[in-house]
């Protein structure tokens, strides 16, 4: 059988807007719900959420029931062992947090690729190979793998050109929250200076022809980034949506 196509990778390469939602609640029920909610992509967050690597597999299986929605996995760190595990589980799009230099970006690329270009371990009986059914998987896998590096500090922004230009980096995701902290504006993700810095980064990426992504839970800010040319934008977080809904219900009966 052929290796499954990565619709998300193809879409962002073509400049097709992709709206996403963040999955921070573990298990497979919430990923299944989010996968069927009509978003283009669902990110399973292993960095800040209480989701361990072992929970990625059922999340991928749940999201994968919806062929129009792509699962993205954010690993906890730029650690090749973490890459290897989620890739073997069948993740085709991986986000790595806190990349500040081209060298760190190259390390992530190295973890995504088989030897001799990289260090991804060889394994045959995995979900990624559809348990041995994908023809010539180890030679064709990288065509459908998508690496997103996350730039979320002033140092990262200073090195943005070199990071984005690293061979094997498919897209750059700007992280406003950590960037706000790096700028001395902790948590002020809609502060004019933070929005300006994110906007400048998007503009630079667009000029380079590199797909730009960002999280923007404020619809007006999200619209601004989309207008600037951001290709993939996360517009909701499951736990935030739940908390807002519960608060709204409670206020209604107060």
N, C-alpha and C positions, 0 to 999 in steps of 0.2 A: 504494500500500500504506500501511497505518497505521504510525505511528511505534511501534517496539517498546516495550512497557510496562516500566517499571522496577520489578520485583518487590521489590527491596530497599527502595526509597523507600516503596512502599505498605506494606510490612511494618512498618517502624519507625514510620511514621505511625500505624499501628493498634496499636502496642505489642507486636507479635509478636516474640519473642526471635529474634535472628539470631546464630549462632556463626560466627566467621570464622577464617581462617588467613592469615598474612603470607607473601608471596612475595618473597624477597630474592635468589634465584638466577636469573640472566638466562637468556634463551633461551625456547623454547616448550614444552620437554618437561616441566619442573617445573610451570609453570602448568597444563598439560594434566592432569598427575597430580593436582594439588591441586583442580582444577576438578571432577574426578570422584570426589573423596574423600568427598563427602557434606556438606561445609560449606555454609552459606548464602551466604557471600561469601568472596572471595579478594582480598586487597589486593596490588597490584603496587606495590612501593616504589621510587620514583625519588629519594627524598631521601637515605637513608642507604645503600642498597644500590648495588652496581655495575651498575645498570640504567639505561641511557640512554633518552631519550624515544623514540628510533627503535625500541627493543625492546618498547615498549608494544603496538604493533600486533599482532605475532605472539602476544603474551601474551593479548590480548583475543580474538583468533581462537581460541586454544586453549581458554581458559576458556569461551568462548561456545558450545562444542559441548555444554555441559551446561546446559540451560535452567533448571534449578532452582538454579543457582549464579550469583551476581552478581559481576562484576568491579568492584573499586573501585581507582582509581588515585590514589596520593599523589604529587603533583607535588613537585619539588625545592624550590620557593619560591613565594611569593605573587606570581608573575610572569604577567601576562596572556598573554604569548607561549606559555608552557608550557601554560596552560589551553587556549588556542586549538588547539594541536596535538593534545593528547590528546582533546579534545572532537570534533575533526574525525575522529580515528581511531575514534570510536564509543564512547568512555567516556561513560557516563551518570551515574556517581557519582564525584565527585572530592573528595579530601581535601587540604586545604591546611594545612601545618604552621605552628606558632609564631605563632598569632594572639593578640595581646595587647590589642587595643583594638577598639572598635566601628568605628572608621575603617578599620582593617585588614580587618575582616570585610566591610565595605561594599565595599572594593576588590576582594575576592574575588568578591562577588556581581556587581560591575560586569564582571568578566572572564568570568563565566558567561553573561551576557545579551547579546543583540544590541541594536543601537541602536534607538531613542534611549535605552533604559533602561541600556544597557551599551556595551561596546566589543569584543565578540567579532566577529572578522572574518567576513564573508560568503563562503561557498564552497559550490558546489553538488555537484561531483563528488567526494564524500568517502564514506568508509565510514559516517559518521554518517547521511547521507541515503540509505544503501543505494544509493550511486552514482546519485542522482537519482530513485530510485523512491518515496521517502516523500512522500506528499501534503502539500504546504504545509509542509514541514519547518521553515522558518525562523520560522513563526508558531506552531508547536505544540511545538517542541523542548523549551522550558523546562518544559512540564508534566511531562516525564519525567526532567529533570535533577535531580540531588541534590547539594547542596553540604554537605560536612562540614568544619567548621573545627576545628582542633586547638588546644586550650588546654593549655599545658604549663609555665606559669610562675606564680609568685605574683602577678605583675602581671596576668596573664590571668585568674586566679581572682578577683582584686579587681574586674575588669571583666566578670565572667562574665554578669551579668544583661543588660548592654548588648550584649555580643557575641551572646548567644543570642537576644536580641530583635530583632536586625538583620533587616529584611525581606530574604528570599531565603536566609537560613541555615536549612537543613533539619535539621541535627543538630550536636551538639558532641561531639568525642572528646577525652577527657582523657588526656594522655600522662604516665604515672607516672615514666618514666625522666628526662626533662628536668625534670619537677617536682621530683624528688628532688634534682637538682643545684641548682635554684633555691632549695631549702630548706636547702642546705648538707649534704645527706645523699646524696652522689653514689652512684648505683647501688643504693641501699637501697630498692628499690621496695616491699618488704614491711615496711618500718619502720612502727611504729604511727602515727607522725606523718604519714607519706606516705599510708598507707591511710586515715587519718582525713580528710585533706585531699581525697582523691579521693572518699571516701564523702560528704562534705559537698557537693562539687560535684555529684555524682549526685543527691543529695536536692534540691538547688536546681533542677536541670534538670527533675526529675520534677514538682516543684511548678509550674514554668512550663509544663509540657506540651511540653517540647522533648526529642526523643530523645537519650539519653546513651549514649556509647560509651566503651570503655576497653580497654587491653591488660592481660591478667592471665594469665601463663603458669603460675602456681601455681593448681591447681584449687580449693583452698579459698578463695583470694582471689577467684577468678572467681565462685564460688558466692555469696560475700558480695555482690559488686557486682550480680550478677543478682537476688539477693533484694531489694536496695535499689531495683531498678527500672531498672538499665542495660539498654538494649534490644539493643545490638549489642556483643559482646565478642570480641576476638581472643584465642584460647586456645592458639595454636601459631605458631611461626616455622619455616619449612622448614629453614633452616640449623641452628637449635638442635636440631630433631628429628634431623637427620642426625648432628650432632656427638654427641648423647647416645647414639644407636644405635651409632655406631662405637666410642665409649668403652666401652659396655656389652659389645660383642663382644670388644674387646681385654681387658677385665678378666676376662671369662669364661675366657680361655685363658692367664691369667697364673698 
